Amino acid sequence: MNRTQLIVLWVGIGIFVMMGLFPPTVRDSYPYSSLLNGETQYQSVERLDFGKLAARWAIVAVVTAGLIYTRQVDPELKNKVNAVCFRVALAVLLLLGLIVILAGAGYLFHQLA
């Protein structure tokens, strides 16, 4: 594995971990009756949306694997084009991770407010 492939691998692992730290959740409300006044109240419960998390992890895994595969260095084509392609691919992977992390963090801050 060359240096560019290792960088893509570690960025992909970092994004994968960050998505695990800020997973998508679903808020459900369940009615229950109060014994004191007989009124129906609602309890809000948050649960992990594992389907969305698994889909996001699969997308990052496929993109990371594709970038690692395409970043094989061809000795005849070692020039500025490879460097530009690598930077664009790395920027796309970082942007994907940033979008997912901000979506999770935004949801978290929305729940705290």
Secondary structure, 3 states (H helix, E strand, C coil): CCHHHHHHHHHHHHHHHHHHHCCCEEEEEEEEECCCCCCEEEEEEEEECHHHHHHHHHHHHHHHHHHHHHCCCCHHHCCHHHHHHHHHHHHHHHHHHHHHHHHHHHHHHHHHC
